[in-house]
Amino acid sequence: MIVQRFLGWVQNAPAGARAEATSALARAYLYSGLDDRDRDDAEVALTSMLDDPSPLVRRALAEALASAREAPHHCVRALAMDQSDIASIVLARSPVLTDAELADCAAIGDVFAQSAIALRPGLRAPVAAALTEVGCREALISLAVNTGADVPERLLRRMIERFGWDGEMREAILTRQGLSSGLRAELVRATARALADFVVGCEWLPEERARRMSREAQEKGAITVAALDAAAASEPDMELAGTLRRAGLLTPSLALRALLSGARGLFVAALAELTGLPAARVAGLVNKPQSSGFLALYARAKLPPALAPVFQLALTITAEHFARRAQRPAGRLSRSCAALLRAASERTLAPEVSGEVISALRRLEAEAARESARQSAAVAHAPSVPRMEPVFAIDFAAMEAELSAA
């Protein structure tokens, strides 16, 4: 009787009235303690409203059923396949939908439906995996910032593979807690590559120069990550070294930059990665750079033989320099270490290899000087320090008046 009366009434009722009646019927079904017969009749009536031509009615039904565990499963599933503004309501919070159903909705949904799924509280890893593969950029940004979602690092890496060129995506991933050093290095790499592609596309720099700057930026970023790990008293990060090797960044240039920046742990991890030896054993050999054991380690790493004396000098110079410092290195190049290494290399290297090496060391020394100057300028202009008026400010009007009077 309830079904017949309700269905007869909705045939001629306006859309707004139908929406209100549908919402009231849904609440009665969920919370009014109907007997079994009335409950079955109410379910039939609610099911019939899924075919209502007005989105207003179907949206009212979605809002009434979205958070209820007792909602009819077939109704919620049908609403999840409705137009996106209706589907998003149940996709965002319905406890009735299974992981498989959510993954299916993600595969066929638009940006609004996918984003609603991505922002669900307590989203499980299987659904996150489906979104990572098929989701659009906006949905994956939503997934990255959803701190309640279970998103393993392998999925974050997949996001970087698909949308690492996008700055908002990288920032969203960085908001997640507990990122490994390897993943942070991948974000640095994606940023550097995106910037290089941009400046090359704008024809601001020649491609070769832009690629070299990108490579140097990736090296500096990796060393910064290593310095942060060292500040947290972490062990030499083998995951970071592995990430750098897969990216083709585990080079003599990176190894030398790491030493001159005080990131000795990264140098140890790099040699351990290249040789396959335990990091503890590598660290012991690195502490004796003049020994035959270190030279054997260096050869096993397949680094350029001509650069072995440079690394021996660098290890000795940096060990003495950073041992005198009260604080841990901040991951920036040491200008004094670079200058000492350049001078020592000029005295000891054979002429046939010294030219290119000295040129590279001069570039590192110049880079260290610029970094030191930028740091000094930043300290001088920090908000906590009163700003001084520019001493070279010129009042051109007053100058013109003085000249006219003269």
C-alpha positions as CSV (number, residue, x, y, z in Angstrom):
1,M,0.0,0.0,0.0
2,I,2.8,2.5,0.9
3,V,4.5,1.8,-2.5
4,Q,1.4,2.2,-4.5
5,R,0.4,5.5,-2.8
6,F,3.9,6.9,-3.0
7,L,4.4,5.9,-6.7
8,G,1.0,7.3,-7.5
9,W,1.7,10.6,-5.9
10,V,5.1,11.1,-7.5
11,Q,3.7,10.8,-11.0
12,N,2.4,14.4,-10.8
13,A,4.4,16.0,-8.0
14,P,7.0,18.7,-8.9
15,A,10.7,17.8,-8.7
16,G,11.3,19.7,-5.5
17,A,8.5,18.0,-3.7
18,R,9.6,14.6,-5.0
19,A,13.1,15.2,-3.8
20,E,11.8,16.1,-0.3
21,A,9.6,13.1,-0.2
22,T,12.3,10.8,-1.4
23,S,14.7,12.1,1.3
24,A,12.1,11.7,4.0
25,L,11.3,8.1,2.9
26,A,15.0,7.2,2.9
27,R,15.4,8.5,6.4
28,A,12.4,6.6,7.5
29,Y,13.8,3.4,5.9
30,L,17.1,3.9,7.7
31,Y,16.1,5.2,11.1
32,S,12.4,4.8,11.9
33,G,12.3,1.1,12.8
34,L,9.8,0.0,10.2
35,D,8.5,-3.6,10.3
36,D,9.8,-6.0,7.7
37,R,6.8,-5.5,5.3
38,D,6.9,-1.7,5.4
39,R,10.7,-1.8,5.1
40,D,10.5,-4.0,2.0
41,D,7.9,-1.6,0.5
42,A,10.0,1.4,1.3
43,E,13.0,-0.2,-0.4
44,V,11.0,-0.8,-3.6
45,A,9.9,2.8,-3.6
46,L,13.4,4.1,-3.1
47,T,14.6,1.8,-5.9
48,S,12.0,3.2,-8.2
49,M,13.3,6.7,-7.6
50,L,16.6,5.8,-9.2
51,D,14.9,6.2,-12.5
52,D,13.5,9.6,-11.7
53,P,14.3,12.0,-14.6
54,S,15.2,14.9,-12.2
55,P,18.8,15.0,-10.9
56,L,17.4,16.9,-7.9
57,V,15.6,13.8,-6.7
58,R,18.4,11.4,-7.3
59,R,20.8,13.8,-5.5
60,A,18.5,13.9,-2.5
61,L,18.4,10.1,-2.4
62,A,22.3,10.0,-2.6
63,E,22.6,12.5,0.2
64,A,20.3,10.5,2.4
65,L,21.9,7.2,1.8
66,A,25.6,8.2,1.5
67,S,26.8,7.6,5.1
68,A,24.5,4.8,6.1
69,R,25.7,1.2,6.5
70,E,22.1,0.0,6.3
71,A,21.5,1.6,2.9
72,P,20.4,-0.8,0.2
73,H,23.5,-1.9,-1.7
74,H,21.9,-1.9,-5.1
75,C,20.7,1.7,-4.6
76,V,24.1,3.0,-3.6
77,R,25.8,1.1,-6.5
78,A,23.4,2.6,-9.0
79,L,23.9,6.1,-7.6
80,A,27.7,5.6,-7.8
81,M,27.2,5.1,-11.6
82,D,25.0,8.2,-11.9
83,Q,26.2,11.6,-13.3
84,S,29.3,12.8,-11.5
85,D,27.7,15.4,-9.1
86,I,25.4,12.7,-7.8
87,A,27.9,9.8,-7.9
88,S,30.5,11.9,-6.0
89,I,28.3,12.1,-3.0
90,V,28.2,8.3,-2.4
91,L,31.7,7.7,-3.7
92,A,33.1,10.1,-1.2
93,R,31.8,8.3,1.9
94,S,29.5,5.4,1.5
95,P,30.6,2.4,3.6
96,V,28.5,0.1,1.5
97,L,30.8,0.1,-1.6
98,T,33.5,-2.5,-1.7
99,D,37.1,-1.9,-2.8
100,A,36.4,-3.6,-6.1
101,E,33.4,-1.4,-6.8
102,L,35.4,1.7,-6.0
103,A,38.2,0.6,-8.3
104,D,35.6,0.0,-11.1
105,C,34.1,3.4,-10.5
106,A,37.5,5.0,-10.6
107,A,38.2,3.4,-14.0
108,I,35.0,4.8,-15.6
109,G,34.6,8.0,-13.6
110,D,35.5,11.5,-14.6
111,V,37.7,13.9,-12.6
112,F,35.0,14.6,-10.0
113,A,34.2,11.0,-9.3
114,Q,37.9,10.0,-9.1
115,S,38.7,12.9,-6.8
116,A,35.8,11.9,-4.5
117,I,37.2,8.4,-4.2
118,A,40.7,9.7,-3.7
119,L,39.6,11.8,-0.7
120,R,37.7,9.0,1.1
121,P,38.8,8.7,4.7
122,G,40.7,5.5,5.3
123,L,41.1,4.7,1.6
124,R,42.7,1.3,1.2
125,A,45.8,0.5,-0.8
126,P,44.0,-1.6,-3.6
127,V,41.8,1.4,-4.5
128,A,44.7,3.8,-4.3
129,A,46.6,1.5,-6.7
130,A,43.7,1.6,-9.2
131,L,43.6,5.3,-9.0
132,T,47.3,5.6,-9.4
133,E,47.1,3.8,-12.7
134,V,43.9,5.3,-14.2
135,G,43.3,8.5,-12.3
136,C,43.7,12.0,-13.8
137,R,46.1,14.5,-12.5
138,E,43.6,16.3,-10.2
139,A,42.5,12.9,-8.6
140,L,46.1,11.9,-7.9
141,I,46.8,15.3,-6.2
142,S,43.8,14.6,-4.0
143,L,45.0,11.2,-3.2
144,A,48.5,12.5,-2.3
145,V,47.1,15.0,0.2
146,N,44.7,12.5,1.7
147,T,46.7,11.7,4.9
148,G,44.2,9.0,5.9
149,A,44.7,7.0,2.7
150,D,47.0,4.0,2.6
151,V,49.4,5.0,-0.2
152,P,52.6,2.9,-0.3
153,E,55.7,4.5,-1.7
154,R,55.6,2.3,-4.8
155,L,52.3,4.1,-5.7
156,L,53.9,7.5,-5.0
157,R,56.7,6.6,-7.4
158,R,54.1,5.7,-10.0
159,M,52.6,9.1,-9.5
160,I,56.0,10.7,-10.1
161,E,56.4,8.6,-13.3
162,R,53.1,9.8,-14.6
163,F,52.9,13.4,-13.4
164,G,56.4,14.3,-12.1
165,W,56.5,17.2,-14.5
166,D,53.6,18.9,-12.6
167,G,54.6,21.2,-9.7
168,E,51.3,20.8,-7.8
169,M,51.7,17.0,-7.9
170,R,55.3,17.2,-6.5
171,E,54.2,19.5,-3.7
172,A,51.2,17.2,-2.9
173,I,53.5,14.2,-2.5
174,L,55.9,16.2,-0.3
175,T,53.1,16.8,2.2
176,R,53.1,13.1,3.1
177,Q,55.0,12.2,6.2
178,G,57.9,9.7,6.3
179,L,59.0,9.9,2.7
180,S,62.2,7.9,2.2
181,S,65.4,9.5,1.0
182,G,65.1,7.7,-2.3
183,L,61.6,9.1,-3.0
184,R,62.7,12.6,-2.1
185,A,65.6,12.2,-4.5
186,E,63.2,11.2,-7.2
187,L,61.1,14.3,-6.6
188,V,64.3,16.4,-6.9
189,R,65.1,14.7,-10.2
190,A,61.6,15.3,-11.5
191,T,61.8,19.0,-10.6
192,A,65.1,19.5,-12.3
193,R,64.0,17.7,-15.4
194,A,60.8,19.7,-15.6
195,L,62.8,23.0,-15.3
196,A,65.3,21.9,-17.9
197,D,62.5,21.0,-20.3
198,F,60.8,24.4,-19.7
199,V,63.9,26.5,-20.3
200,V,64.8,24.5,-23.4
201,G,61.2,24.8,-24.7
202,C,61.3,28.5,-24.2
203,E,64.7,28.6,-26.0
204,W,66.2,30.5,-23.0
205,L,69.2,28.2,-22.9
206,P,70.9,25.8,-25.3
207,E,69.8,22.2,-24.6
208,E,73.2,20.9,-23.6
209,R,73.7,23.7,-21.1
210,A,70.2,23.2,-19.7
211,R,70.8,19.5,-19.3
212,R,74.1,20.1,-17.5
213,M,72.4,22.5,-15.1
214,S,69.7,20.0,-14.5
215,R,72.2,17.3,-13.7
216,E,74.0,19.5,-11.3
217,A,70.7,20.5,-9.7
218,Q,69.9,16.8,-9.2
219,E,73.3,16.2,-7.6
220,K,72.8,19.1,-5.2
221,G,69.4,17.9,-4.3
222,A,70.6,14.4,-3.6
223,I,73.3,15.8,-1.3
224,T,70.8,18.0,0.5
225,V,68.6,14.9,1.1
226,A,71.7,13.0,2.4
227,A,72.6,15.9,4.7
228,L,69.0,15.9,6.2
229,D,69.4,12.2,6.8
230,A,72.7,12.8,8.5
231,A,71.2,15.5,10.7
232,A,68.7,12.9,11.8
233,A,71.5,10.5,12.7
234,S,70.6,8.1,10.0
235,E,72.9,5.4,8.6
236,P,74.4,5.8,5.1
237,D,71.4,5.6,2.9
238,M,71.6,2.7,0.6
239,E,68.2,3.3,-0.8
240,L,69.2,6.8,-1.8
241,A,72.3,5.4,-3.5
242,G,70.2,2.8,-5.3
243,T,67.8,5.5,-6.5
244,L,70.7,7.6,-7.8
245,R,72.2,4.6,-9.6
246,R,69.0,3.7,-11.4
247,A,68.7,7.4,-12.5
248,G,72.2,7.3,-13.9
249,L,73.4,9.9,-11.3
250,L,75.9,7.7,-9.4
251,T,78.8,9.4,-11.1
252,P,82.3,10.6,-10.2
253,S,80.9,14.1,-10.3
254,L,78.3,13.3,-7.6
255,A,80.9,11.4,-5.5
256,L,83.3,14.3,-5.5
257,R,80.5,16.9,-4.8
258,A,79.4,14.7,-1.9
259,L,82.8,14.8,-0.3
260,L,83.3,18.5,-0.8
261,S,79.8,19.1,0.8
262,G,80.6,17.0,3.8
263,A,78.2,14.2,2.8
264,R,80.7,11.4,3.5
265,G,77.9,9.0,4.2
266,L,76.6,9.3,0.7
267,F,80.0,8.7,-0.7
268,V,80.3,5.5,1.4
269,A,76.8,4.4,0.3
270,A,77.7,5.1,-3.3
271,L,80.8,2.9,-3.2
272,A,78.8,0.2,-1.4
273,E,76.2,0.3,-4.1
274,L,78.7,0.2,-6.9
275,T,80.8,-2.6,-5.4
276,G,78.1,-4.7,-3.7
277,L,80.2,-4.7,-0.5
278,P,78.7,-4.0,3.0
279,A,78.6,-0.3,3.9
280,A,80.5,-0.9,7.1
281,R,83.4,-2.5,5.3
282,V,83.4,0.3,2.7
283,A,83.5,2.9,5.5
284,G,86.5,1.3,7.0
285,L,88.4,1.4,3.7
286,V,87.3,5.0,3.0
287,N,88.9,6.0,6.3
288,K,92.3,4.9,4.9
289,P,92.4,6.6,1.5
290,Q,96.1,6.0,1.0
291,S,95.9,2.3,1.5
292,S,96.0,-0.4,-1.1
293,G,92.6,-1.6,0.2
294,F,91.0,1.7,-0.8
295,L,92.6,1.6,-4.3
296,A,91.2,-2.0,-4.7
297,L,87.8,-0.7,-3.6
298,Y,88.0,2.2,-6.0
299,A,88.9,-0.1,-8.9
300,R,86.0,-2.5,-8.0
301,A,83.6,0.5,-8.2
302,K,84.8,1.0,-11.8
303,L,85.4,4.7,-11.3
304,P,87.9,6.4,-13.7
305,P,91.5,5.2,-12.7
306,A,92.9,8.7,-13.5
307,L,90.7,10.2,-10.8
308,A,91.9,7.9,-8.0
309,P,94.5,10.4,-6.7
310,V,91.9,13.2,-6.7
311,F,89.6,11.1,-4.5
312,Q,92.4,10.2,-2.2
313,L,93.2,13.9,-1.8
314,A,89.6,14.8,-1.3
315,L,89.1,12.2,1.4
316,T,92.1,13.4,3.3
317,I,91.3,17.1,3.0
318,T,87.6,16.8,3.8
319,A,88.2,14.5,6.7
320,E,90.5,17.1,8.3
321,H,88.2,20.1,7.4
322,F,84.9,18.8,8.6
323,A,86.4,17.2,11.8
324,R,87.2,20.7,13.0
325,R,83.6,21.9,12.5
326,A,81.4,21.9,15.6
327,Q,78.2,21.4,13.6
328,R,77.3,18.8,11.0
329,P,77.7,19.8,7.4
330,A,74.6,21.5,5.9
331,G,75.0,19.8,2.5
332,R,76.6,22.9,0.8
333,L,79.9,22.9,-1.0
334,S,82.8,24.0,1.1
335,R,84.7,26.7,-0.8
336,S,87.9,26.2,1.3
337,C,87.9,22.4,0.6
338,A,87.4,23.0,-3.1
339,A,90.3,25.5,-3.2
340,L,92.6,23.1,-1.2
341,L,91.7,20.2,-3.4
342,R,92.3,22.3,-6.6
343,A,95.7,23.5,-5.3
344,A,96.8,20.0,-4.3
345,S,95.6,18.5,-7.6
346,E,97.6,21.1,-9.5
347,R,100.7,20.0,-7.7
348,T,100.3,16.2,-7.9
349,L,98.2,15.3,-11.0
350,A,99.8,14.3,-14.3
351,P,99.5,17.0,-17.0
352,E,97.5,14.8,-19.3
353,V,94.6,14.6,-16.7
354,S,95.0,17.7,-14.7
355,G,93.4,20.1,-17.2
356,E,89.8,18.8,-17.1
357,V,90.0,18.0,-13.4
358,I,91.3,21.5,-12.5
359,S,88.5,23.0,-14.7
360,A,85.9,21.0,-12.9
361,L,87.3,21.9,-9.5
362,R,87.3,25.6,-10.4
363,R,83.6,25.3,-11.3
364,L,82.9,23.8,-7.9
365,E,84.9,26.4,-6.2
366,A,83.0,29.2,-8.0
367,E,79.7,27.5,-7.2
368,A,80.7,27.3,-3.5
369,A,81.6,31.0,-3.5
370,R,78.2,31.9,-4.9
371,E,76.4,29.7,-2.4
372,S,78.3,31.4,0.4
373,A,77.4,34.8,-0.9
374,R,73.7,33.9,-1.2
375,Q,73.7,32.6,2.3
376,S,75.3,35.8,3.7
377,A,72.8,37.9,1.8
378,A,69.9,35.8,3.1
379,V,71.2,36.2,6.7
380,A,71.7,40.0,6.2
381,H,68.1,40.4,4.9
382,A,66.4,38.0,7.3
383,P,63.1,39.4,8.7
384,S,64.4,39.3,12.2
385,V,67.2,41.7,11.3
386,P,66.3,45.4,10.9
387,R,66.6,46.4,7.2
388,M,69.0,49.2,6.5
389,E,68.2,51.9,4.0
390,P,70.1,51.5,0.8
391,V,73.3,53.6,0.9
392,F,73.2,54.1,-2.8
393,A,69.7,55.5,-3.0
394,I,69.8,58.8,-5.0
395,D,67.3,61.6,-5.0
396,F,67.4,62.7,-8.6
397,A,65.1,65.6,-8.1
398,A,67.3,67.1,-5.3
399,M,70.4,66.5,-7.5
400,E,68.8,68.4,-10.4
401,A,67.8,71.3,-8.1
402,E,71.4,71.6,-6.8
403,L,72.8,71.5,-10.4
404,S,70.4,74.2,-11.5
405,A,71.3,76.4,-8.5
406,A,75.0,76.0,-9.3
